[in-house]
Amino acid sequence: SNHMMQKTSALDDGLEEHDGIRALAELNNEETNEGEDSSQATAKLVFVTILLFVAAGLAEIGGGWLVWQSVREGKPAFWAVFGSFILILYGFIPTLQPSEVVDSFGRVYAVYGGFFIVLASLWGWWLDGDRPDVGDVIGGTVALLGVLIMLFWPRSEND
């Protein structure tokens, strides 16, 4: 137990050296649950942030796919209507991003773009059988790594 606490403390110390991650850890302490330390709060915030990017991607891709299926593949018109409603909902998902992580419209959408690239490739593979090739995998990996750097890059308050 003491060994585990030392590991957690070392992890916390290492994380706090990076401004971007420290900003995640410096959540509003009133919102931190009783008994929850800053590394748990940071992990939750990172999880919520990534989950919201994935949710936005699934909503945009899913809504667009339903419209595509109706218009281009001859599916019933209600698919396009339902897809359009999903696309409207998609427009609100990025506004739910925690401001402790990212609070600029441009950065939210830029980071989301990397998630979109990967999710669109996976969606096409899963539903349409369009298996990503090596270029797709490398490009998607580079895009996702790039936007994660953008998201978690240490920034000062003046940036």
C-alpha positions as CSV (number, residue, x, y, z in Angstrom):
1,S,0.0,0.0,0.0
2,N,2.8,2.4,0.9
3,H,4.7,1.4,-2.3
4,M,1.5,2.2,-4.3
5,M,1.2,5.6,-2.6
6,Q,4.8,6.4,-3.5
7,K,4.1,5.5,-7.1
8,T,1.0,7.7,-7.2
9,S,2.9,10.5,-5.6
10,A,5.7,10.2,-8.1
11,L,3.2,10.2,-11.0
12,D,1.4,13.3,-9.5
13,D,4.8,15.1,-9.2
14,G,5.7,14.2,-12.8
15,L,2.4,15.3,-14.1
16,E,2.4,18.6,-12.2
17,E,5.7,19.6,-14.0
18,H,3.7,20.0,-17.2
19,D,1.5,23.1,-17.4
20,G,-1.1,21.5,-19.8
21,I,-1.6,18.5,-17.6
22,R,-1.4,20.5,-14.4
23,A,-4.3,22.6,-15.8
24,L,-6.3,19.4,-16.0
25,A,-5.4,18.6,-12.4
26,E,-6.3,22.0,-11.1
27,L,-10.0,21.4,-11.4
28,N,-12.4,23.3,-9.3
29,N,-11.6,21.6,-6.0
30,E,-15.3,22.0,-4.9
31,E,-16.2,19.6,-7.7
32,T,-13.7,17.0,-6.6
33,N,-15.4,14.1,-4.8
34,E,-14.6,13.4,-1.2
35,G,-11.5,11.2,-1.1
36,E,-10.6,11.9,-4.7
37,D,-7.1,13.1,-5.3
38,S,-6.0,15.4,-8.2
39,S,-4.7,12.5,-10.3
40,Q,-8.1,10.9,-10.2
41,A,-9.8,14.2,-11.1
42,T,-7.3,14.6,-13.9
43,A,-8.0,11.1,-15.2
44,K,-11.7,11.8,-15.2
45,L,-11.3,15.1,-17.0
46,V,-9.1,13.5,-19.7
47,F,-11.6,10.7,-20.0
48,V,-14.6,13.1,-20.4
49,T,-12.7,15.2,-22.9
50,I,-11.8,12.3,-25.1
51,L,-15.3,10.8,-24.7
52,L,-16.8,14.0,-25.9
53,F,-14.5,14.1,-29.0
54,V,-15.5,10.5,-29.8
55,A,-19.2,11.3,-29.2
56,A,-19.0,14.3,-31.5
57,G,-17.3,12.2,-34.2
58,L,-19.9,9.4,-34.0
59,A,-22.7,12.0,-34.2
60,E,-21.3,13.8,-37.1
61,I,-20.2,10.7,-39.0
62,G,-23.4,8.8,-38.1
63,G,-25.7,11.7,-39.1
64,G,-23.7,12.3,-42.3
65,W,-23.8,8.5,-43.1
66,L,-27.6,8.4,-42.7
67,V,-28.0,11.4,-45.1
68,W,-25.5,9.8,-47.5
69,Q,-27.4,6.5,-47.4
70,S,-30.7,8.2,-48.2
71,V,-29.4,10.5,-51.0
72,R,-26.7,8.3,-52.6
73,E,-27.7,4.8,-51.8
74,G,-31.5,5.0,-52.2
75,K,-32.5,4.4,-48.5
76,P,-35.8,5.9,-47.3
77,A,-36.0,9.7,-46.9
78,F,-36.6,9.4,-43.2
79,W,-32.9,8.2,-42.9
80,A,-31.9,11.7,-44.2
81,V,-34.3,13.4,-41.8
82,F,-33.0,11.4,-38.8
83,G,-29.4,11.9,-39.9
84,S,-30.1,15.7,-40.1
85,F,-31.4,15.7,-36.5
86,I,-28.3,13.8,-35.4
87,L,-26.1,16.4,-37.2
88,I,-28.0,19.2,-35.3
89,L,-27.2,17.4,-32.0
90,Y,-23.6,17.1,-33.1
91,G,-23.3,20.8,-33.3
92,F,-23.9,21.1,-29.5
93,I,-21.5,18.3,-28.3
94,P,-18.3,20.4,-28.6
95,T,-19.8,23.1,-26.4
96,L,-19.7,20.5,-23.6
97,Q,-15.9,20.3,-23.6
98,P,-14.5,21.2,-20.2
99,S,-13.1,24.7,-20.3
100,E,-10.3,23.5,-18.0
101,V,-8.9,21.5,-20.9
102,V,-9.7,23.6,-24.0
103,D,-11.7,26.8,-24.1
104,S,-11.2,28.1,-27.6
105,F,-13.5,27.3,-30.5
106,G,-10.7,26.9,-33.0
107,R,-8.7,24.6,-30.8
108,V,-11.7,22.4,-29.9
109,Y,-12.6,22.0,-33.6
110,A,-8.9,21.5,-34.7
111,V,-8.4,18.8,-32.1
112,Y,-11.8,17.2,-33.0
113,G,-10.6,17.0,-36.6
114,G,-7.9,14.4,-35.7
115,F,-10.5,12.3,-33.9
116,F,-12.8,12.7,-36.9
117,I,-10.2,11.4,-39.3
118,V,-9.6,8.2,-37.3
119,L,-13.3,7.6,-36.5
120,A,-14.4,8.1,-40.2
121,S,-11.8,5.5,-41.3
122,L,-13.0,3.1,-38.6
123,W,-16.7,3.8,-39.5
124,G,-16.1,3.1,-43.2
125,W,-14.3,-0.1,-42.3
126,W,-16.9,-1.3,-39.9
127,L,-20.1,-0.4,-41.8
128,D,-19.0,-0.2,-45.4
129,G,-16.2,-2.8,-45.4
130,D,-13.6,-0.2,-46.6
131,R,-10.6,-1.4,-44.8
132,P,-8.0,1.3,-44.1
133,D,-4.7,0.8,-45.9
134,V,-1.2,1.5,-44.5
135,G,-1.4,5.1,-45.6
136,D,-4.7,5.5,-43.8
137,V,-3.3,4.0,-40.6
138,I,-0.2,6.1,-40.7
139,G,-2.1,9.3,-41.6
140,G,-4.7,8.7,-38.9
141,T,-2.0,7.9,-36.3
142,V,-0.1,11.1,-37.2
143,A,-3.3,13.2,-37.1
144,L,-4.4,11.8,-33.7
145,L,-0.9,12.3,-32.2
146,G,-0.8,15.8,-33.6
147,V,-4.1,16.8,-32.1
148,L,-3.3,15.2,-28.8
149,I,-0.1,17.4,-28.7
150,M,-2.3,20.4,-29.5
151,L,-4.7,19.5,-26.7
152,F,-2.2,18.8,-24.0
153,W,0.6,21.2,-24.9
154,P,1.7,23.2,-21.9
155,R,0.4,26.7,-22.2
156,S,0.8,29.8,-20.0
157,E,-2.1,32.0,-19.1
158,N,-1.1,34.4,-21.8
159,D,-1.4,31.9,-24.7
